[in-house]
Amino acid sequence: MSVSFAPEPRTDPLWAGADRAAEAALSELPEALVLAFDAELRFVRVAGQALERLGEPDSIAEGQPLADALPAELWRTIEPLLRSALEGETRTREIWTVGQRHCVMVDAGPLRAQGSGAEQPGEVLGGIAVMLDITARRQAELLAPRPESSFEEHLERCARPPIGTGLLDADGHWLLVNRALCDVIGYTAQELLGKRFDGIMHAEDVNNDSEPRRRLLAGEIPAFRVEKRCIDAAGETISAILSMSLVRDRDGEPLNYVVQVQDVSERRRLEENMRGLADHDPLTGLRNRKLFGHDLKLQVARCRRYGEVAGLMVIDLDAFRSVNEDHGERAGDEALEAIARALTRRLRETDLVARLGADQFAVLLPHIDEEGLAVVAEGLQRVIAGCTIDVGDGVLHPSASIGFTLVDDHIDDAEHALSSAAQAMRAARRGGADALPTS
């Protein structure tokens, strides 16, 4: 059973606004109960699911107090939300009734005077509350097994971010916004209401939904989804999925847009991190062998086609196995991290550094000659030796054997270049000491 009263067409601004808002809310949440009320907290408009499970449906009549239709304990919780709506605020609250029998999500916001005929456009005439019974959902969540790991919990949060909902007029101005929307973009309801929807959009994404919006207006599609970048109140860019549908009047003319904004920034960051794990070393953050091999293939192709010259170095840490054996893996990890930082700081921004294996690094240096390679190799040996690793009873000073080769149009492929640099590295090792000094 549902309840709705609309005795006859009304022209007063409060009733007209209540009618529009109720239609818009029910188009998105047909199972909800929508209550529109005046400044005295009396019923103006009711639509949607009845109050049978939550209150007294016989008490629903235009002009009757809302307090008479709701259980006393529920009214005590909801009344502050409704009074805040009359002050121009939009608030959301999840409420369990006494005995934990029902869980209700309540969104309450102001109804404002609209249109050129309004005496004071923007004046709060009353309020509207959208009540949704979410008992089944909450009980299912309580009974569901909890994720076992922090990563799974993080993924779960990314999969179900808060969804902000708002109502726009035909010109794209905010008429109603819920608390979740304010939380997503960082603005208060007062800051949003009356402002244009595209005012929070990234300049490059303002019109990226022009085609689906045209089809929506033409009645070709009932709704659409698009990804947009929004600018929050702090000036930061957030990634969001925007869903939009259209409410039409009784003659089929466009009346309001219903907009939902879902923040997916954390999900996008997680995806970027996971992509990074696929081609970067998780310990040092450097390129891994796979990505470096791809970069090297591209460089070889440029050298063979355009005559570019580059340098390739293979760096092998001396006696590194003894670090793990004598001082533990943590000391070894600290040494690798320190060396990776030293290499990155010493080299140019255009140089590509990678960790190829447990104790082996590689560097690709575009636009360099053999003499320059020798100078860089000597400098890298010094910065590696300058790294210090505290092992409790002493400090380790790592050393490395470095081999290098030119990559030019005589190199057949990436494997040939790596083989030549590795051979030069082994020759350098045979000419030096294989020991790790301790002080």
C-alpha positions as a Markdown table, in Angstrom:
| # | Residue | x | y | z |
|---|---|---|---|---|
| 1 | Met | 0.0 | 0.0 | 0.0 |
| 2 | Ser | 1.2 | 3.5 | -0.8 |
| 3 | Val | 0.0 | 6.9 | 0.4 |
| 4 | Ser | -0.3 | 10.0 | -1.8 |
| 5 | Phe | -2.6 | 13.0 | -1.4 |
| 6 | Ala | -2.9 | 15.7 | -4.0 |
| 7 | Pro | -6.5 | 16.9 | -3.7 |
| 8 | Glu | -6.4 | 19.2 | -6.7 |
| 9 | Pro | -3.9 | 21.3 | -8.7 |
| 10 | Arg | -2.3 | 23.9 | -6.4 |
| 11 | Thr | -0.4 | 27.0 | -7.4 |
| 12 | Asp | 1.2 | 28.1 | -4.1 |
| 13 | Pro | 5.0 | 27.9 | -4.2 |
| 14 | Leu | 5.3 | 25.5 | -1.3 |
| 15 | Trp | 3.0 | 22.9 | -2.7 |
| 16 | Ala | 4.4 | 23.2 | -6.2 |
| 17 | Gly | 8.0 | 22.7 | -4.8 |
| 18 | Ala | 6.9 | 19.8 | -2.8 |
| 19 | Asp | 5.3 | 18.1 | -5.8 |
| 20 | Arg | 8.4 | 18.5 | -7.9 |
| 21 | Ala | 10.7 | 17.3 | -5.2 |
| 22 | Ala | 8.5 | 14.3 | -4.4 |
| 23 | Glu | 8.4 | 13.2 | -8.1 |
| 24 | Ala | 12.1 | 13.6 | -8.4 |
| 25 | Ala | 12.8 | 11.6 | -5.3 |
| 26 | Leu | 10.5 | 8.7 | -6.2 |
| 27 | Ser | 11.9 | 8.5 | -9.7 |
| 28 | Glu | 15.2 | 7.5 | -8.1 |
| 29 | Leu | 13.9 | 5.7 | -5.0 |
| 30 | Pro | 10.5 | 4.3 | -5.8 |
| 31 | Glu | 10.4 | 2.4 | -2.5 |
| 32 | Ala | 11.0 | 5.5 | -0.4 |
| 33 | Leu | 8.5 | 7.6 | 1.6 |
| 34 | Val | 8.6 | 11.3 | 0.8 |
| 35 | Leu | 7.2 | 13.8 | 3.3 |
| 36 | Ala | 6.9 | 17.5 | 2.5 |
| 37 | Phe | 6.1 | 19.8 | 5.4 |
| 38 | Asp | 5.6 | 23.5 | 6.1 |
| 39 | Ala | 7.3 | 25.7 | 8.7 |
| 40 | Glu | 5.0 | 24.4 | 11.4 |
| 41 | Leu | 6.1 | 20.8 | 10.7 |
| 42 | Arg | 2.7 | 19.9 | 9.2 |
| 43 | Phe | 2.1 | 17.6 | 6.2 |
| 44 | Val | 2.0 | 19.4 | 2.8 |
| 45 | Arg | 2.6 | 16.4 | 0.6 |
| 46 | Val | 3.1 | 12.7 | 1.1 |
| 47 | Ala | 4.1 | 10.2 | -1.6 |
| 48 | Gly | 5.6 | 6.7 | -1.8 |
| 49 | Gln | 5.5 | 3.9 | 0.7 |
| 50 | Ala | 3.0 | 4.1 | 3.6 |
| 51 | Leu | 3.9 | 4.6 | 7.2 |
| 52 | Glu | 2.2 | 1.3 | 8.2 |
| 53 | Arg | 5.4 | -0.2 | 9.5 |
| 54 | Leu | 6.8 | 3.0 | 11.1 |
| 55 | Gly | 3.8 | 5.0 | 12.1 |
| 56 | Glu | 0.1 | 5.8 | 11.9 |
| 57 | Pro | -1.1 | 6.1 | 8.3 |
| 58 | Asp | -4.6 | 7.2 | 9.5 |
| 59 | Ser | -2.9 | 10.4 | 10.8 |
| 60 | Ile | -1.7 | 11.4 | 7.4 |
| 61 | Ala | -3.7 | 14.4 | 6.2 |
| 62 | Glu | -2.8 | 17.7 | 4.8 |
| 63 | Gly | -2.3 | 20.2 | 7.6 |
| 64 | Gln | -1.9 | 17.5 | 10.3 |
| 65 | Pro | 1.3 | 17.5 | 12.4 |
| 66 | Leu | 4.0 | 15.0 | 11.5 |
| 67 | Ala | 4.4 | 14.2 | 15.1 |
| 68 | Asp | 1.0 | 12.6 | 15.2 |
| 69 | Ala | 1.9 | 10.1 | 12.4 |
| 70 | Leu | 5.2 | 8.9 | 13.8 |
| 71 | Pro | 6.1 | 6.9 | 16.9 |
| 72 | Ala | 7.3 | 9.1 | 19.7 |
| 73 | Glu | 10.8 | 7.6 | 19.8 |
| 74 | Leu | 11.2 | 8.0 | 16.0 |
| 75 | Trp | 9.9 | 11.5 | 16.1 |
| 76 | Arg | 12.4 | 12.6 | 18.8 |
| 77 | Thr | 15.2 | 11.5 | 16.5 |
| 78 | Ile | 13.8 | 12.9 | 13.2 |
| 79 | Glu | 12.5 | 16.3 | 14.5 |
| 80 | Pro | 16.0 | 17.9 | 14.8 |
| 81 | Leu | 16.7 | 17.0 | 11.1 |
| 82 | Leu | 13.4 | 18.5 | 10.0 |
| 83 | Arg | 14.0 | 21.7 | 12.0 |
| 84 | Ser | 17.5 | 22.0 | 10.4 |
| 85 | Ala | 15.9 | 21.7 | 7.0 |
| 86 | Leu | 13.7 | 24.7 | 7.9 |
| 87 | Glu | 16.9 | 26.6 | 8.7 |
| 88 | Gly | 18.3 | 25.8 | 5.2 |
| 89 | Glu | 20.5 | 22.9 | 6.1 |
| 90 | Thr | 20.6 | 19.4 | 4.5 |
| 91 | Arg | 21.2 | 16.5 | 6.9 |
| 92 | Thr | 21.3 | 12.7 | 6.7 |
| 93 | Arg | 20.9 | 10.2 | 9.5 |
| 94 | Glu | 20.5 | 6.5 | 9.8 |
| 95 | Ile | 18.0 | 5.6 | 12.5 |
| 96 | Trp | 17.2 | 2.3 | 14.2 |
| 97 | Thr | 13.8 | 2.2 | 15.8 |
| 98 | Val | 13.3 | 1.0 | 19.4 |
| 99 | Gly | 14.0 | -2.8 | 19.6 |
| 100 | Gln | 16.2 | -2.6 | 16.5 |
| 101 | Arg | 13.2 | -3.7 | 14.3 |
| 102 | His | 13.6 | -1.2 | 11.6 |
| 103 | Cys | 16.6 | 0.8 | 10.2 |
| 104 | Val | 15.6 | 4.0 | 8.3 |
| 105 | Met | 17.8 | 6.3 | 6.3 |
| 106 | Val | 16.5 | 9.9 | 6.5 |
| 107 | Asp | 17.5 | 12.7 | 4.2 |
| 108 | Ala | 16.0 | 16.1 | 5.1 |
| 109 | Gly | 16.5 | 19.4 | 3.3 |
| 110 | Pro | 14.8 | 22.7 | 2.6 |
| 111 | Leu | 12.1 | 23.5 | 0.1 |
| 112 | Arg | 12.9 | 27.0 | -1.4 |
| 113 | Ala | 10.9 | 29.4 | -3.4 |
| 114 | Gln | 11.7 | 29.1 | -7.1 |
| 115 | Gly | 10.9 | 30.8 | -10.4 |
| 116 | Ser | 10.3 | 34.3 | -11.5 |
| 117 | Gly | 6.9 | 34.4 | -9.8 |
| 118 | Ala | 8.4 | 33.9 | -6.3 |
| 119 | Glu | 8.3 | 36.9 | -4.0 |
| 120 | Gln | 11.7 | 36.1 | -2.5 |
| 121 | Pro | 13.5 | 33.5 | -4.7 |
| 122 | Gly | 15.5 | 31.1 | -2.5 |
| 123 | Glu | 13.4 | 31.7 | 0.6 |
| 124 | Val | 12.9 | 28.6 | 2.7 |
| 125 | Leu | 9.1 | 27.8 | 2.5 |
| 126 | Gly | 9.2 | 24.4 | 4.2 |
| 127 | Gly | 11.2 | 21.1 | 4.0 |
| 128 | Ile | 11.2 | 17.6 | 2.5 |
| 129 | Ala | 12.3 | 14.4 | 4.1 |
| 130 | Val | 13.0 | 11.2 | 2.1 |
| 131 | Met | 12.8 | 8.1 | 4.3 |
| 132 | Leu | 14.1 | 4.8 | 3.1 |
| 133 | Asp | 13.7 | 1.5 | 5.0 |
| 134 | Ile | 17.2 | -0.2 | 4.8 |
| 135 | Thr | 16.6 | -2.8 | 7.5 |
| 136 | Ala | 17.2 | -5.8 | 5.2 |
| 137 | Arg | 20.4 | -4.3 | 3.9 |
| 138 | Arg | 21.8 | -3.5 | 7.4 |
| 139 | Gln | 20.9 | -6.9 | 8.8 |
| 140 | Ala | 22.6 | -8.6 | 5.8 |
| 141 | Glu | 25.7 | -6.5 | 6.4 |
| 142 | Leu | 25.7 | -7.4 | 10.1 |
| 143 | Leu | 25.4 | -11.1 | 9.3 |
| 144 | Ala | 28.0 | -11.1 | 6.5 |
| 145 | Pro | 31.5 | -12.3 | 7.3 |
| 146 | Arg | 34.0 | -9.5 | 7.7 |
| 147 | Pro | 37.0 | -9.2 | 5.4 |
| 148 | Glu | 40.0 | -11.0 | 6.8 |
| 149 | Ser | 42.8 | -8.6 | 5.7 |
| 150 | Ser | 43.3 | -4.8 | 5.8 |
| 151 | Phe | 43.7 | -4.9 | 2.0 |
| 152 | Glu | 40.3 | -6.6 | 1.6 |
| 153 | Glu | 38.8 | -4.0 | 3.9 |
| 154 | His | 40.4 | -1.2 | 1.8 |
| 155 | Leu | 39.1 | -2.8 | -1.4 |
| 156 | Glu | 35.6 | -3.1 | 0.1 |
| 157 | Arg | 35.6 | 0.6 | 1.0 |
| 158 | Cys | 36.7 | 1.4 | -2.6 |
| 159 | Ala | 33.9 | -0.7 | -4.0 |
| 160 | Arg | 31.2 | 1.0 | -2.0 |
| 161 | Pro | 32.1 | 4.7 | -1.7 |
| 162 | Pro | 29.4 | 7.2 | -0.5 |
| 163 | Ile | 27.0 | 8.4 | -3.2 |
| 164 | Gly | 25.9 | 12.0 | -3.2 |
| 165 | Thr | 22.5 | 12.9 | -4.6 |
| 166 | Gly | 21.1 | 16.2 | -5.7 |
| 167 | Leu | 18.3 | 17.8 | -7.7 |
| 168 | Leu | 18.9 | 20.3 | -10.4 |
| 169 | Asp | 16.5 | 22.7 | -12.1 |
| 170 | Ala | 16.2 | 22.7 | -15.9 |
| 171 | Asp | 19.0 | 25.2 | -16.1 |
| 172 | Gly | 21.4 | 23.2 | -14.0 |
| 173 | His | 21.2 | 25.0 | -10.7 |
| 174 | Trp | 21.2 | 22.9 | -7.5 |
| 175 | Leu | 17.8 | 22.8 | -5.7 |
| 176 | Leu | 18.4 | 20.0 | -3.2 |
| 177 | Val | 21.6 | 18.2 | -2.1 |
| 178 | Asn | 22.0 | 15.5 | 0.5 |
| 179 | Arg | 24.7 | 15.2 | 3.1 |
| 180 | Ala | 26.7 | 12.6 | 1.2 |
| 181 | Leu | 27.1 | 15.0 | -1.8 |
| 182 | Cys | 28.4 | 17.7 | 0.6 |
| 183 | Asp | 30.8 | 15.2 | 2.1 |
| 184 | Val | 32.1 | 14.1 | -1.4 |
| 185 | Ile | 32.9 | 17.6 | -2.7 |
| 186 | Gly | 33.5 | 19.5 | 0.6 |
| 187 | Tyr | 30.9 | 22.2 | 0.2 |
| 188 | Thr | 28.0 | 22.9 | 2.5 |
| 189 | Ala | 24.5 | 22.8 | 1.3 |
| 190 | Gln | 24.2 | 26.6 | 1.6 |
| 191 | Glu | 27.2 | 27.0 | -0.7 |
| 192 | Leu | 25.7 | 24.7 | -3.3 |
| 193 | Leu | 22.1 | 25.6 | -3.5 |
| 194 | Gly | 21.3 | 28.0 | -6.3 |
| 195 | Lys | 24.8 | 27.6 | -7.8 |
| 196 | Arg | 25.3 | 25.9 | -11.2 |
| 197 | Phe | 26.1 | 22.2 | -11.4 |
| 198 | Asp | 29.0 | 22.6 | -13.7 |
| 199 | Gly | 30.7 | 25.0 | -11.3 |
| 200 | Ile | 32.2 | 22.1 | -9.4 |
| 201 | Met | 33.4 | 20.3 | -12.6 |
| 202 | His | 36.9 | 20.3 | -14.0 |
| 203 | Ala | 37.1 | 22.7 | -16.9 |
| 204 | Glu | 38.1 | 19.9 | -19.3 |
| 205 | Asp | 35.1 | 17.7 | -18.3 |
| 206 | Val | 32.3 | 20.2 | -18.3 |
| 207 | Asn | 31.0 | 19.1 | -21.7 |
| 208 | Asn | 32.1 | 15.5 | -21.8 |
| 209 | Asp | 28.5 | 14.4 | -21.2 |
| 210 | Ser | 26.9 | 16.7 | -23.9 |
| 211 | Glu | 25.9 | 13.9 | -26.2 |
| 212 | Pro | 24.3 | 11.6 | -23.5 |
| 213 | Arg | 22.6 | 14.7 | -22.0 |
| 214 | Arg | 21.2 | 15.5 | -25.5 |
| 215 | Arg | 19.8 | 12.0 | -25.8 |
| 216 | Leu | 18.4 | 12.2 | -22.3 |
| 217 | Leu | 16.5 | 15.4 | -23.1 |
| 218 | Ala | 15.3 | 13.8 | -26.4 |
| 219 | Gly | 13.9 | 10.9 | -24.5 |
| 220 | Glu | 16.1 | 8.4 | -26.3 |
| 221 | Ile | 17.6 | 7.1 | -23.0 |
| 222 | Pro | 16.2 | 7.1 | -19.4 |
| 223 | Ala | 19.5 | 7.9 | -17.8 |
| 224 | Phe | 23.3 | 7.9 | -18.3 |
| 225 | Arg | 26.6 | 7.5 | -16.4 |
| 226 | Val | 29.8 | 9.2 | -17.2 |
| 227 | Glu | 33.1 | 9.7 | -15.4 |
| 228 | Lys | 34.0 | 13.3 | -14.5 |
| 229 | Arg | 36.7 | 15.1 | -12.5 |
| 230 | Cys | 35.3 | 17.5 | -9.9 |
| 231 | Ile | 37.1 | 20.2 | -8.0 |
| 232 | Asp | 36.3 | 20.0 | -4.3 |
| 233 | Ala | 36.1 | 22.9 | -1.8 |
| 234 | Ala | 39.9 | 22.6 | -1.1 |
| 235 | Gly | 40.7 | 23.0 | -4.8 |
| 236 | Glu | 41.7 | 19.3 | -5.1 |
| 237 | Thr | 40.7 | 17.2 | -8.1 |
| 238 | Ile | 38.6 | 14.1 | -7.4 |
| 239 | Ser | 37.4 | 11.4 | -9.8 |
| 240 | Ala | 33.7 | 10.7 | -9.8 |
| 241 | Ile | 31.1 | 8.6 | -11.5 |
| 242 | Leu | 28.1 | 10.9 | -12.3 |
| 243 | Ser | 24.7 | 9.4 | -13.0 |
| 244 | Met | 21.9 | 11.6 | -14.3 |
| 245 | Ser | 18.2 | 11.1 | -15.0 |
| 246 | Leu | 15.4 | 13.4 | -15.9 |
| 247 | Val | 12.1 | 14.2 | -14.2 |
| 248 | Arg | 9.3 | 15.4 | -16.6 |
| 249 | Asp | 6.1 | 17.2 | -15.8 |
| 250 | Arg | 2.6 | 15.8 | -16.6 |
| 251 | Asp | 3.0 | 17.1 | -20.2 |
| 252 | Gly | 6.3 | 15.3 | -20.7 |
| 253 | Glu | 8.4 | 18.5 | -20.5 |
| 254 | Pro | 11.8 | 18.5 | -18.7 |
| 255 | Leu | 11.4 | 19.6 | -15.1 |
| 256 | Asn | 14.4 | 18.5 | -13.0 |
| 257 | Tyr | 17.6 | 16.5 | -13.3 |
| 258 | Val | 18.4 | 14.0 | -10.6 |
| 259 | Val | 22.1 | 13.7 | -10.2 |
| 260 | Gln | 24.2 | 11.1 | -8.3 |
| 261 | Val | 27.9 | 11.6 | -7.7 |
| 262 | Gln | 30.0 | 8.7 | -6.6 |
| 263 | Asp | 33.6 | 9.4 | -5.5 |
| 264 | Val | 35.9 | 6.9 | -7.1 |
| 265 | Ser | 39.2 | 8.7 | -6.4 |
| 266 | Glu | 40.4 | 6.1 | -3.9 |
| 267 | Arg | 39.6 | 3.3 | -6.4 |
| 268 | Arg | 41.5 | 5.0 | -9.1 |
| 269 | Arg | 44.5 | 5.5 | -6.8 |
| 270 | Leu | 44.4 | 1.8 | -5.9 |
| 271 | Glu | 44.2 | 0.9 | -9.6 |
| 272 | Glu | 47.2 | 3.1 | -10.3 |
| 273 | Asn | 49.1 | 1.5 | -7.4 |
| 274 | Met | 48.3 | -2.0 | -8.7 |
| 275 | Arg | 49.4 | -1.1 | -12.2 |
| 276 | Gly | 52.6 | 0.3 | -10.7 |
| 277 | Leu | 53.2 | -3.0 | -8.9 |
| 278 | Ala | 53.1 | -4.7 | -12.3 |
| 279 | Asp | 56.0 | -2.8 | -13.7 |
| 280 | His | 57.9 | -1.4 | -10.7 |
| 281 | Asp | 60.0 | -3.0 | -8.0 |
| 282 | Pro | 57.9 | -2.9 | -4.8 |
| 283 | Leu | 60.9 | -2.4 | -2.5 |
| 284 | Thr | 62.8 | 0.4 | -4.3 |
| 285 | Gly | 60.1 | 1.8 | -6.5 |
| 286 | Leu | 62.4 | 1.6 | -9.5 |
| 287 | Arg | 61.5 | 0.0 | -12.8 |
| 288 | Asn | 61.5 | -3.7 | -12.8 |
| 289 | Arg | 63.1 | -5.9 | -15.5 |
| 290 | Lys | 59.9 | -6.1 | -17.6 |
| 291 | Leu | 59.4 | -2.3 | -17.9 |
| 292 | Phe | 63.1 | -1.7 | -18.3 |
| 293 | Gly | 63.3 | -4.2 | -21.1 |
| 294 | His | 60.5 | -2.4 | -22.9 |
| 295 | Asp | 62.2 | 0.9 | -22.5 |
| 296 | Leu | 65.5 | -0.6 | -23.8 |
| 297 | Lys | 63.8 | -2.0 | -26.9 |
| 298 | Leu | 62.4 | 1.4 | -27.7 |
| 299 | Gln | 65.8 | 3.0 | -27.3 |
| 300 | Val | 67.4 | 0.3 | -29.6 |
| 301 | Ala | 64.7 | 1.0 | -32.2 |
| 302 | Arg | 65.4 | 4.8 | -32.1 |
| 303 | Cys | 69.2 | 4.2 | -32.3 |
| 304 | Arg | 68.8 | 1.9 | -35.4 |
| 305 | Arg | 66.2 | 4.2 | -37.1 |
| 306 | Tyr | 67.4 | 7.7 | -36.3 |
| 307 | Gly | 71.0 | 7.2 | -35.4 |
| 308 | Glu | 70.6 | 8.1 | -31.7 |
| 309 | Val | 73.4 | 7.1 | -29.3 |
| 310 | Ala | 72.7 | 6.0 | -25.7 |
| 311 | Gly | 74.5 | 4.3 | -22.9 |
| 312 | Leu | 73.6 | 1.2 | -20.9 |
| 313 | Met | 75.0 | 0.3 | -17.5 |
| 314 | Val | 74.7 | -2.9 | -15.5 |
| 315 | Ile | 75.5 | -2.5 | -11.8 |
| 316 | Asp | 76.2 | -5.5 | -9.6 |
| 317 | Leu | 76.6 | -5.1 | -5.8 |
| 318 | Asp | 79.7 | -6.7 | -4.5 |
| 319 | Ala | 79.4 | -9.5 | -1.9 |
| 320 | Phe | 75.8 | -8.5 | -1.3 |
| 321 | Arg | 74.7 | -12.0 | -0.3 |
| 322 | Ser | 76.8 | -11.8 | 2.8 |
| 323 | Val | 74.7 | -8.8 | 4.0 |
| 324 | Asn | 71.6 | -10.9 | 4.2 |
| 325 | Glu | 73.4 | -13.9 | 5.7 |
| 326 | Asp | 75.4 | -12.0 | 8.3 |
| 327 | His | 73.0 | -9.2 | 9.2 |
| 328 | Gly | 69.5 | -10.3 | 8.1 |
| 329 | Glu | 67.2 | -9.4 | 5.3 |
| 330 | Arg | 66.1 | -6.1 | 6.8 |
| 331 | Ala | 69.7 | -4.8 | 6.5 |
| 332 | Gly | 69.8 | -6.0 | 2.9 |
| 333 | Asp | 66.5 | -4.2 | 2.1 |
| 334 | Glu | 67.8 | -1.0 | 3.7 |
| 335 | Ala | 70.9 | -1.2 | 1.6 |
| 336 | Leu | 69.0 | -1.7 | -1.6 |
| 337 | Glu | 66.7 | 1.2 | -0.8 |
| 338 | Ala | 69.6 | 3.5 | 0.1 |
| 339 | Ile | 71.4 | 2.6 | -3.2 |
| 340 | Ala | 68.3 | 3.1 | -5.2 |
| 341 | Arg | 67.9 | 6.6 | -3.7 |
| 342 | Ala | 71.5 | 7.4 | -4.4 |
| 343 | Leu | 71.3 | 6.4 | -8.0 |
| 344 | Thr | 68.2 | 8.4 | -8.6 |
| 345 | Arg | 69.6 | 11.5 | -7.1 |
| 346 | Arg | 72.9 | 11.3 | -9.0 |
| 347 | Leu | 71.4 | 10.7 | -12.5 |
| 348 | Arg | 69.5 | 13.0 | -14.8 |
| 349 | Glu | 65.8 | 13.0 | -15.0 |
| 350 | Thr | 65.9 | 11.5 | -18.5 |
| 351 | Asp | 68.0 | 8.6 | -17.3 |
| 352 | Leu | 66.1 | 5.4 | -16.5 |
| 353 | Val | 67.0 | 3.3 | -13.5 |
| 354 | Ala | 65.9 | -0.2 | -12.8 |
| 355 | Arg | 66.4 | -3.1 | -10.4 |
| 356 | Leu | 66.9 | -6.2 | -12.6 |
| 357 | Gly | 67.5 | -8.7 | -9.8 |
| 358 | Ala | 68.2 | -9.3 | -6.1 |
| 359 | Asp | 71.5 | -7.3 | -6.2 |
| 360 | Gln | 71.6 | -5.9 | -9.7 |
| 361 | Phe | 70.6 | -2.6 | -11.2 |
| 362 | Ala | 70.7 | -1.1 | -14.7 |
| 363 | Val | 70.7 | 2.4 | -16.0 |
| 364 | Leu | 69.7 | 3.6 | -19.5 |
| 365 | Leu | 71.3 | 7.0 | -20.4 |
| 366 | Pro | 70.0 | 8.7 | -23.6 |
| 367 | His | 72.3 | 11.0 | -25.6 |
| 368 | Ile | 75.7 | 10.2 | -24.1 |
| 369 | Asp | 79.0 | 9.1 | -25.5 |
| 370 | Glu | 81.5 | 6.6 | -24.2 |
| 371 | Glu | 83.6 | 9.2 | -22.4 |
| 372 | Gly | 80.6 | 10.5 | -20.7 |
| 373 | Leu | 79.6 | 7.0 | -19.7 |
| 374 | Ala | 82.9 | 6.4 | -18.0 |
| 375 | Val | 82.6 | 9.6 | -16.0 |
| 376 | Val | 79.1 | 8.7 | -14.9 |
| 377 | Ala | 80.2 | 5.2 | -13.9 |
| 378 | Glu | 83.0 | 6.5 | -11.8 |
| 379 | Gly | 80.6 | 8.9 | -10.1 |
| 380 | Leu | 78.1 | 6.2 | -9.4 |
| 381 | Gln | 80.7 | 4.0 | -7.7 |
| 382 | Arg | 81.5 | 6.9 | -5.4 |
| 383 | Val | 77.8 | 7.6 | -4.4 |
| 384 | Ile | 77.2 | 3.8 | -3.8 |
| 385 | Ala | 80.3 | 3.7 | -1.6 |
| 386 | Gly | 79.0 | 6.7 | 0.2 |
| 387 | Cys | 75.8 | 4.9 | 1.3 |
| 388 | Thr | 75.9 | 3.7 | 4.9 |
| 389 | Ile | 73.9 | 0.9 | 6.4 |
| 390 | Asp | 73.7 | 0.7 | 10.2 |
| 391 | Val | 73.8 | -3.0 | 11.2 |
| 392 | Gly | 74.0 | -2.4 | 15.0 |
| 393 | Asp | 77.6 | -3.4 | 15.7 |
| 394 | Gly | 79.0 | -1.4 | 12.7 |
| 395 | Val | 78.2 | 0.4 | 9.5 |
| 396 | Leu | 78.4 | -1.2 | 6.0 |
| 397 | His | 79.8 | 0.6 | 3.0 |
| 398 | Pro | 78.6 | -1.1 | -0.1 |
| 399 | Ser | 80.6 | -1.3 | -3.3 |
| 400 | Ala | 79.6 | -2.2 | -6.8 |
| 401 | Ser | 81.0 | -3.5 | -10.1 |
| 402 | Ile | 79.8 | -1.4 | -13.0 |
| 403 | Gly | 79.9 | -2.3 | -16.7 |
| 404 | Phe | 78.7 | -0.2 | -19.6 |
| 405 | Thr | 78.3 | -0.2 | -23.3 |
| 406 | Leu | 77.1 | 2.2 | -26.0 |
| 407 | Val | 73.8 | 1.5 | -27.6 |
| 408 | Asp | 73.9 | 2.7 | -31.2 |
| 409 | Asp | 72.9 | 1.5 | -34.7 |
| 410 | His | 75.3 | -1.5 | -34.4 |
| 411 | Ile | 73.3 | -3.1 | -31.6 |
| 412 | Asp | 71.0 | -5.8 | -32.9 |
| 413 | Asp | 68.5 | -5.8 | -30.1 |
| 414 | Ala | 67.9 | -5.2 | -26.4 |
| 415 | Glu | 69.2 | -8.6 | -25.4 |
| 416 | His | 72.5 | -7.9 | -27.2 |
| 417 | Ala | 72.9 | -4.6 | -25.4 |
| 418 | Leu | 72.2 | -6.1 | -22.0 |
| 419 | Ser | 74.6 | -9.0 | -22.7 |
| 420 | Ser | 77.4 | -6.5 | -23.7 |
| 421 | Ala | 76.9 | -4.4 | -20.5 |
| 422 | Ala | 76.8 | -7.5 | -18.3 |
| 423 | Gln | 80.0 | -8.8 | -19.9 |
| 424 | Ala | 81.7 | -5.5 | -19.2 |
| 425 | Met | 80.4 | -5.6 | -15.6 |
| 426 | Arg | 81.9 | -9.1 | -15.0 |
| 427 | Ala | 85.3 | -7.9 | -16.4 |
| 428 | Ala | 85.2 | -5.0 | -14.0 |
| 429 | Arg | 84.5 | -7.4 | -11.1 |
| 430 | Arg | 87.4 | -9.6 | -12.0 |
| 431 | Gly | 89.6 | -6.5 | -11.9 |
| 432 | Gly | 88.4 | -5.4 | -8.4 |
| 433 | Ala | 87.9 | -6.8 | -4.9 |
| 434 | Asp | 84.8 | -8.9 | -4.1 |
| 435 | Ala | 84.3 | -7.7 | -0.5 |
| 436 | Leu | 82.0 | -5.4 | 1.5 |
| 437 | Pro | 83.9 | -3.1 | 3.8 |
| 438 | Thr | 82.7 | -2.7 | 7.4 |
| 439 | Ser | 83.7 | 0.1 | 9.8 |
